Every structure is written in C-alpha cells, then in structure tokens.
Amino acid sequence: MGGFEIALAESELKITLEALTELEQKMVRLCESPENEDEVSDVGNDLIEVRLLLKALKERAINMYGHSIVNFSREAL
C-alpha cells in the first residue's frame, strides 16, 4: 500500500491535531449513547482508525515541536 505525504507548517499541524481530537471526542460521545446499533458499530470502527492516526501524528508532532503542539487552550497566557 502506498503512502500519502504532506508537508504542514506547525500552525497547520496544530489545527489538524485539534480537529482530529474533536472528531475523536464526538465519536466517543456517539458510541456512549447508542441510539442506533448500526451507527455505533460504524462509528466505533472509524474511531479506531481516527485514534491510530491521531496517536501517530501526536507522537511525531510532539517529537518535532514539543508538548505545546497539543495544547489547544484558547485562554490568554
């Protein structure tokens, strides 16, 4: 299987990580309140993929930019 490469600036990577983190949280909430078993199953499978992607991206991002890359707080310093 081939790979897909993309170059992101630090700010773009931070936005991507934040969006994936929010997606993960949304998917977890859907899985925790099962109204439709088929949807929960589909979302659960996708959640696994999102978590694997997010884990790999976080590890590489932290290694390159430090832990501040995963600080998504909007509070003033």
QUIVENZI-V981099 format. One record per helix or strand of 3 or more residues. SS is the DSSP state (a for helix, b for strand). FROM is the first residue (numbers start at 1). TO is the last residue. Records with the same first field share a line. If there is no record, write none. Layout:
SS->FROM-TO ; FROM-TO
This chain:
a->10-32 ; 37-65 ; 67-70
